[in-house]
């Protein structure tokens, strides 16, 4: 069974704010997330709106991406289930064929 890492308290700087969070993410992964958010936040500077609105825009963008990924995951699960059924059917056919050959 996988061990659960204890939460550690860290301070991150994201979207021009320093916030303290508790996480079990490895530092490299957390840094990658923070960097991604900061890059997206900086790209929104061209819209000349206050930081709260920029963060709201970023939240909408990220949520939209999450919802699309969930849809893709759902389609992938359906495809996987279909392929698993096909493999079972092929296995049965192969077993039947092997039984027929064994009876000759």
VMD Tcl script that builds the backbone (N, CA, C; Angstrom):
set m [mol new atoms 312]
animate dup $m
set s [atomselect $m all]
$s set {name element resname resid chain x y z} {
  {N N UNK 1 A 0.840 -1.173 0.000}
  {CA C UNK 1 A 0.000 0.000 0.000}
  {C C UNK 1 A 0.885 1.237 0.000}
  {N N UNK 2 A 0.522 2.235 -0.804}
  {CA C UNK 2 A 1.317 3.461 -0.912}
  {C C UNK 2 A 1.189 4.270 0.375}
  {N N UNK 3 A 2.300 4.816 0.790}
  {CA C UNK 3 A 2.262 5.626 2.003}
  {C C UNK 3 A 1.780 7.033 1.665}
  {N N UNK 4 A 1.080 7.630 2.580}
  {CA C UNK 4 A 0.582 8.990 2.405}
  {C C UNK 4 A 1.609 9.943 3.003}
  {N N UNK 5 A 2.058 10.856 2.156}
  {CA C UNK 5 A 3.046 11.830 2.605}
  {C C UNK 5 A 2.378 12.838 3.531}
  {N N UNK 6 A 3.057 13.229 4.601}
  {CA C UNK 6 A 2.478 14.246 5.481}
  {C C UNK 6 A 2.465 15.594 4.776}
  {N N UNK 7 A 1.490 16.416 5.127}
  {CA C UNK 7 A 1.411 17.750 4.545}
  {C C UNK 7 A 2.502 18.628 5.128}
  {N N UNK 8 A 3.087 19.441 4.264}
  {CA C UNK 8 A 4.088 20.401 4.729}
  {C C UNK 8 A 3.561 21.797 4.436}
  {N N UNK 9 A 3.924 22.728 5.251}
  {CA C UNK 9 A 3.509 24.109 5.081}
  {C C UNK 9 A 4.568 24.834 4.257}
  {N N UNK 10 A 4.130 25.460 3.153}
  {CA C UNK 10 A 5.047 26.198 2.292}
  {C C UNK 10 A 4.418 27.528 1.914}
  {N N UNK 11 A 5.274 28.490 1.636}
  {CA C UNK 11 A 4.819 29.785 1.142}
  {C C UNK 11 A 5.189 29.867 -0.326}
  {N N UNK 12 A 4.190 30.180 -1.136}
  {CA C UNK 12 A 4.430 30.315 -2.567}
  {C C UNK 12 A 4.038 31.717 -3.012}
  {N N UNK 13 A 4.677 32.175 -4.074}
  {CA C UNK 13 A 4.322 33.461 -4.673}
  {C C UNK 13 A 3.638 33.168 -5.993}
  {N N UNK 14 A 2.373 33.506 -6.039}
  {CA C UNK 14 A 1.588 33.236 -7.237}
  {C C UNK 14 A 0.710 34.451 -7.528}
  {N N UNK 15 A 0.716 34.867 -8.798}
  {CA C UNK 15 A -0.101 35.994 -9.243}
  {C C UNK 15 A 0.141 37.230 -8.379}
  {N N UNK 16 A 1.380 37.513 -8.143}
  {CA C UNK 16 A 1.820 38.691 -7.390}
  {C C UNK 16 A 1.347 38.692 -5.931}
  {N N UNK 17 A 1.060 37.519 -5.414}
  {CA C UNK 17 A 0.657 37.368 -4.010}
  {C C UNK 17 A 1.474 36.258 -3.377}
  {N N UNK 18 A 1.820 36.423 -2.114}
  {CA C UNK 18 A 2.449 35.350 -1.346}
  {C C UNK 18 A 1.373 34.709 -0.487}
  {N N UNK 19 A 1.264 33.393 -0.622}
  {CA C UNK 19 A 0.272 32.680 0.176}
  {C C UNK 19 A 0.920 31.456 0.790}
  {N N UNK 20 A 0.420 31.089 1.952}
  {CA C UNK 20 A 0.922 29.896 2.630}
  {C C UNK 20 A -0.103 28.786 2.419}
  {N N UNK 21 A 0.402 27.621 2.004}
  {CA C UNK 21 A -0.469 26.467 1.783}
  {C C UNK 21 A 0.132 25.247 2.459}
  {N N UNK 22 A -0.700 24.234 2.633}
  {CA C UNK 22 A -0.230 22.935 3.117}
  {C C UNK 22 A -0.409 21.969 1.963}
  {N N UNK 23 A 0.653 21.232 1.659}
  {CA C UNK 23 A 0.618 20.344 0.498}
  {C C UNK 23 A 1.506 19.133 0.724}
  {N N UNK 24 A 1.229 18.090 -0.042}
  {CA C UNK 24 A 2.097 16.919 -0.047}
  {C C UNK 24 A 2.820 16.789 -1.379}
  {N N UNK 25 A 2.683 17.802 -2.231}
  {CA C UNK 25 A 3.345 17.769 -3.533}
  {C C UNK 25 A 4.855 17.903 -3.382}
  {N N UNK 26 A 5.602 17.208 -4.227}
  {CA C UNK 26 A 7.057 17.409 -4.233}
  {C C UNK 26 A 7.367 18.844 -4.684}
  {N N UNK 27 A 8.487 19.366 -4.224}
  {CA C UNK 27 A 8.846 20.747 -4.549}
  {C C UNK 27 A 8.870 21.002 -6.047}
  {N N UNK 28 A 9.424 20.092 -6.820}
  {CA C UNK 28 A 9.529 20.283 -8.268}
  {C C UNK 28 A 8.143 20.419 -8.903}
  {N N UNK 29 A 7.216 19.578 -8.476}
  {CA C UNK 29 A 5.862 19.633 -9.031}
  {C C UNK 29 A 5.150 20.918 -8.622}
  {N N UNK 30 A 5.304 21.298 -7.372}
  {CA C UNK 30 A 4.702 22.538 -6.887}
  {C C UNK 30 A 5.271 23.740 -7.639}
  {N N UNK 31 A 6.569 23.755 -7.853}
  {CA C UNK 31 A 7.201 24.854 -8.587}
  {C C UNK 31 A 6.683 24.918 -10.023}
  {N N UNK 32 A 6.473 23.764 -10.630}
  {CA C UNK 32 A 5.947 23.718 -11.995}
  {C C UNK 32 A 4.535 24.314 -12.054}
  {N N UNK 33 A 3.710 23.989 -11.074}
  {CA C UNK 33 A 2.349 24.519 -11.012}
  {C C UNK 33 A 2.379 26.030 -10.826}
  {N N UNK 34 A 3.176 26.485 -9.877}
  {CA C UNK 34 A 3.272 27.925 -9.599}
  {C C UNK 34 A 3.761 28.667 -10.841}
  {N N UNK 35 A 4.773 28.122 -11.507}
  {CA C UNK 35 A 5.311 28.761 -12.707}
  {C C UNK 35 A 4.251 28.850 -13.801}
  {N N UNK 36 A 3.485 27.783 -13.974}
  {CA C UNK 36 A 2.427 27.776 -14.986}
  {C C UNK 36 A 1.380 28.850 -14.687}
  {N N UNK 37 A 0.954 28.932 -13.443}
  {CA C UNK 37 A -0.039 29.941 -13.063}
  {C C UNK 37 A 0.527 31.336 -13.282}
  {N N UNK 38 A 1.760 31.560 -12.859}
  {CA C UNK 38 A 2.362 32.883 -13.019}
  {C C UNK 38 A 2.499 33.272 -14.489}
  {N N UNK 39 A 2.864 32.325 -15.346}
  {CA C UNK 39 A 2.967 32.626 -16.780}
  {C C UNK 39 A 1.611 33.006 -17.358}
  {N N UNK 40 A 0.600 32.258 -17.004}
  {CA C UNK 40 A -0.746 32.564 -17.497}
  {C C UNK 40 A -1.231 33.907 -16.954}
  {N N UNK 41 A -0.927 34.171 -15.696}
  {CA C UNK 41 A -1.341 35.433 -15.087}
  {C C UNK 41 A -0.660 36.600 -15.800}
  {N N UNK 42 A 0.612 36.472 -16.094}
  {CA C UNK 42 A 1.337 37.544 -16.777}
  {C C UNK 42 A 0.806 37.774 -18.187}
  {N N UNK 43 A 0.399 36.703 -18.866}
  {CA C UNK 43 A -0.173 36.870 -20.207}
  {C C UNK 43 A -1.455 37.692 -20.174}
  {N N UNK 44 A -2.165 37.645 -19.068}
  {CA C UNK 44 A -3.419 38.391 -18.975}
  {C C UNK 44 A -3.191 39.873 -18.679}
  {N N UNK 45 A -1.948 40.283 -18.472}
  {CA C UNK 45 A -1.653 41.696 -18.193}
  {C C UNK 45 A -2.077 42.595 -19.342}
  {N N UNK 46 A -2.088 42.070 -20.547}
  {CA C UNK 46 A -2.465 42.867 -21.720}
  {C C UNK 46 A -3.924 43.314 -21.684}
  {N N UNK 47 A -4.736 42.694 -20.842}
  {CA C UNK 47 A -6.149 43.059 -20.769}
  {C C UNK 47 A -6.400 44.293 -19.902}
  {N N UNK 48 A -5.393 44.783 -19.242}
  {CA C UNK 48 A -5.461 45.998 -18.439}
  {C C UNK 48 A -6.659 46.006 -17.487}
  {N N UNK 49 A -6.731 44.976 -16.677}
  {CA C UNK 49 A -7.754 44.919 -15.633}
  {C C UNK 49 A -7.068 44.643 -14.309}
  {N N UNK 50 A -7.778 44.874 -13.224}
  {CA C UNK 50 A -7.140 44.676 -11.919}
  {C C UNK 50 A -6.872 43.190 -11.676}
  {N N UNK 51 A -6.021 42.935 -10.689}
  {CA C UNK 51 A -5.570 41.565 -10.425}
  {C C UNK 51 A -6.710 40.612 -10.075}
  {N N UNK 52 A -7.724 41.099 -9.373}
  {CA C UNK 52 A -8.853 40.231 -9.020}
  {C C UNK 52 A -9.558 39.724 -10.271}
  {N N UNK 53 A -9.768 40.608 -11.231}
  {CA C UNK 53 A -10.433 40.206 -12.460}
  {C C UNK 53 A -9.527 39.284 -13.281}
  {N N UNK 54 A -8.233 39.555 -13.262}
  {CA C UNK 54 A -7.297 38.683 -13.965}
  {C C UNK 54 A -7.301 37.281 -13.348}
  {N N UNK 55 A -7.368 37.212 -12.017}
  {CA C UNK 55 A -7.425 35.909 -11.346}
  {C C UNK 55 A -8.744 35.200 -11.664}
  {N N UNK 56 A -9.843 35.954 -11.723}
  {CA C UNK 56 A -11.130 35.354 -12.073}
  {C C UNK 56 A -11.081 34.807 -13.503}
  {N N UNK 57 A -10.477 35.560 -14.404}
  {CA C UNK 57 A -10.324 35.104 -15.783}
  {C C UNK 57 A -9.481 33.837 -15.846}
  {N N UNK 58 A -8.402 33.796 -15.078}
  {CA C UNK 58 A -7.545 32.617 -15.019}
  {C C UNK 58 A -8.306 31.422 -14.444}
  {N N UNK 59 A -9.119 31.667 -13.426}
  {CA C UNK 59 A -9.912 30.584 -12.829}
  {C C UNK 59 A -10.885 29.997 -13.855}
  {N N UNK 60 A -11.518 30.851 -14.646}
  {CA C UNK 60 A -12.441 30.382 -15.679}
  {C C UNK 60 A -11.679 29.565 -16.723}
  {N N UNK 61 A -10.520 30.067 -17.134}
  {CA C UNK 61 A -9.709 29.365 -18.131}
  {C C UNK 61 A -9.278 27.987 -17.631}
  {N N UNK 62 A -8.773 27.924 -16.406}
  {CA C UNK 62 A -8.316 26.649 -15.853}
  {C C UNK 62 A -9.471 25.678 -15.638}
  {N N UNK 63 A -10.605 26.183 -15.177}
  {CA C UNK 63 A -11.773 25.331 -14.967}
  {C C UNK 63 A -12.272 24.770 -16.293}
  {N N UNK 64 A -12.257 25.588 -17.331}
  {CA C UNK 64 A -12.656 25.128 -18.653}
  {C C UNK 64 A -11.744 23.992 -19.119}
  {N N UNK 65 A -10.448 24.138 -18.899}
  {CA C UNK 65 A -9.498 23.087 -19.275}
  {C C UNK 65 A -9.735 21.811 -18.473}
  {N N UNK 66 A -10.006 21.954 -17.187}
  {CA C UNK 66 A -10.281 20.782 -16.349}
  {C C UNK 66 A -11.527 20.051 -16.848}
  {N N UNK 67 A -12.570 20.806 -17.174}
  {CA C UNK 67 A -13.807 20.181 -17.650}
  {C C UNK 67 A -13.575 19.452 -18.970}
  {N N UNK 68 A -12.783 20.031 -19.864}
  {CA C UNK 68 A -12.473 19.366 -21.132}
  {C C UNK 68 A -11.673 18.093 -20.881}
  {N N UNK 69 A -10.723 18.146 -19.964}
  {CA C UNK 69 A -9.943 16.953 -19.630}
  {C C UNK 69 A -10.824 15.863 -19.027}
  {N N UNK 70 A -11.788 16.248 -18.219}
  {CA C UNK 70 A -12.719 15.263 -17.657}
  {C C UNK 70 A -13.539 14.591 -18.749}
  {N N UNK 71 A -13.968 15.386 -19.745}
  {CA C UNK 71 A -14.700 14.808 -20.871}
  {C C UNK 71 A -13.817 13.825 -21.627}
  {N N UNK 72 A -12.572 14.215 -21.878}
  {CA C UNK 72 A -11.642 13.337 -22.583}
  {C C UNK 72 A -11.395 12.058 -21.792}
  {N N UNK 73 A -11.257 12.192 -20.477}
  {CA C UNK 73 A -11.061 11.019 -19.632}
  {C C UNK 73 A -12.273 10.097 -19.694}
  {N N UNK 74 A -13.454 10.674 -19.673}
  {CA C UNK 74 A -14.670 9.868 -19.785}
  {C C UNK 74 A -14.712 9.104 -21.095}
  {N N UNK 75 A -14.348 9.779 -22.194}
  {CA C UNK 75 A -14.316 9.105 -23.496}
  {C C UNK 75 A -13.249 8.011 -23.508}
  {N N UNK 76 A -12.111 8.283 -22.891}
  {CA C UNK 76 A -11.034 7.282 -22.842}
  {C C UNK 76 A -11.471 6.062 -22.038}
  {N N UNK 77 A -12.192 6.278 -20.940}
  {CA C UNK 77 A -12.676 5.149 -20.139}
  {C C UNK 77 A -13.666 4.301 -20.931}
  {N N UNK 78 A -14.549 4.942 -21.688}
  {CA C UNK 78 A -15.502 4.204 -22.520}
  {C C UNK 78 A -14.758 3.383 -23.563}
  {N N UNK 79 A -13.769 4.010 -24.209}
  {CA C UNK 79 A -12.971 3.320 -25.217}
  {C C UNK 79 A -12.233 2.139 -24.593}
  {N N UNK 80 A -11.653 2.356 -23.410}
  {CA C UNK 80 A -10.932 1.285 -22.712}
  {C C UNK 80 A -11.870 0.113 -22.411}
  {N N UNK 81 A -13.048 0.423 -21.911}
  {CA C UNK 81 A -14.018 -0.636 -21.605}
  {C C UNK 81 A -14.403 -1.410 -22.859}
  {N N UNK 82 A -14.589 -0.686 -23.970}
  {CA C UNK 82 A -14.926 -1.363 -25.227}
  {C C UNK 82 A -13.783 -2.264 -25.682}
  {N N UNK 83 A -12.578 -1.779 -25.578}
  {CA C UNK 83 A -11.424 -2.577 -25.988}
  {C C UNK 83 A -11.261 -3.798 -25.085}
  {N N UNK 84 A -11.522 -3.630 -23.801}
  {CA C UNK 84 A -11.421 -4.757 -22.868}
  {C C UNK 84 A -12.436 -5.843 -23.232}
  {N N UNK 85 A -13.650 -5.441 -23.597}
  {CA C UNK 85 A -14.666 -6.411 -24.015}
  {C C UNK 85 A -14.234 -7.116 -25.293}
  {N N UNK 86 A -13.664 -6.368 -26.225}
  {CA C UNK 86 A -13.209 -6.963 -27.480}
  {C C UNK 86 A -12.082 -7.971 -27.228}
  {N N UNK 87 A -11.184 -7.639 -26.327}
  {CA C UNK 87 A -10.093 -8.561 -25.986}
  {C C UNK 87 A -10.664 -9.831 -25.375}
  {N N UNK 88 A -11.647 -9.698 -24.501}
  {CA C UNK 88 A -12.276 -10.881 -23.901}
  {C C UNK 88 A -12.940 -11.742 -24.976}
  {N N UNK 89 A -13.623 -11.083 -25.924}
  {CA C UNK 89 A -14.267 -11.833 -27.009}
  {C C UNK 89 A -13.233 -12.555 -27.864}
  {N N UNK 90 A -12.145 -11.882 -28.189}
  {CA C UNK 90 A -11.091 -12.503 -28.986}
  {C C UNK 90 A -10.439 -13.661 -28.231}
  {N N UNK 91 A -10.272 -13.495 -26.933}
  {CA C UNK 91 A -9.696 -14.557 -26.115}
  {C C UNK 91 A -10.594 -15.790 -26.141}
  {N N UNK 92 A -11.885 -15.571 -26.027}
  {CA C UNK 92 A -12.834 -16.690 -26.093}
  {C C UNK 92 A -12.765 -17.382 -27.445}
  {N N UNK 93 A -12.703 -16.593 -28.508}
  {CA C UNK 93 A -12.607 -17.181 -29.849}
  {C C UNK 93 A -11.316 -17.978 -30.006}
  {N N UNK 94 A -10.216 -17.447 -29.510}
  {CA C UNK 94 A -8.938 -18.165 -29.577}
  {C C UNK 94 A -8.994 -19.459 -28.777}
  {N N UNK 95 A -9.586 -19.388 -27.587}
  {CA C UNK 95 A -9.713 -20.602 -26.762}
  {C C UNK 95 A -10.550 -21.652 -27.471}
  {N N UNK 96 A -11.641 -21.228 -28.102}
  {CA C UNK 96 A -12.494 -22.157 -28.838}
  {C C UNK 96 A -11.723 -22.753 -30.005}
  {N N UNK 97 A -10.943 -21.930 -30.694}
  {CA C UNK 97 A -10.145 -22.412 -31.825}
  {C C UNK 97 A -9.102 -23.395 -31.368}
  {N N UNK 98 A -8.454 -23.125 -30.242}
  {CA C UNK 98 A -7.427 -24.028 -29.715}
  {C C UNK 98 A -8.070 -25.354 -29.300}
  {N N UNK 99 A -9.278 -25.297 -28.713}
  {CA C UNK 99 A -9.974 -26.522 -28.334}
  {C C UNK 99 A -10.316 -27.363 -29.573}
  {N N UNK 100 A -10.732 -26.686 -30.647}
  {CA C UNK 100 A -11.064 -27.397 -31.890}
  {C C UNK 100 A -9.834 -28.069 -32.475}
  {N N UNK 101 A -8.700 -27.364 -32.461}
  {CA C UNK 101 A -7.471 -27.923 -32.993}
  {C C UNK 101 A -7.012 -29.104 -32.113}
  {N N UNK 102 A -7.184 -28.988 -30.810}
  {CA C UNK 102 A -6.774 -30.046 -29.894}
  {C C UNK 102 A -7.598 -31.317 -30.052}
  {N N UNK 103 A -8.817 -31.203 -30.558}
  {CA C UNK 103 A -9.673 -32.358 -30.730}
  {C C UNK 103 A -9.370 -33.111 -32.018}
  {N N UNK 104 A -8.591 -32.518 -32.902}
  {CA C UNK 104 A -8.288 -33.196 -34.186}
  {C C UNK 104 A -7.298 -34.285 -34.029}
}
mol reanalyze $m
mol bondsrecalc $m
mol representation Tube
mol addrep $m
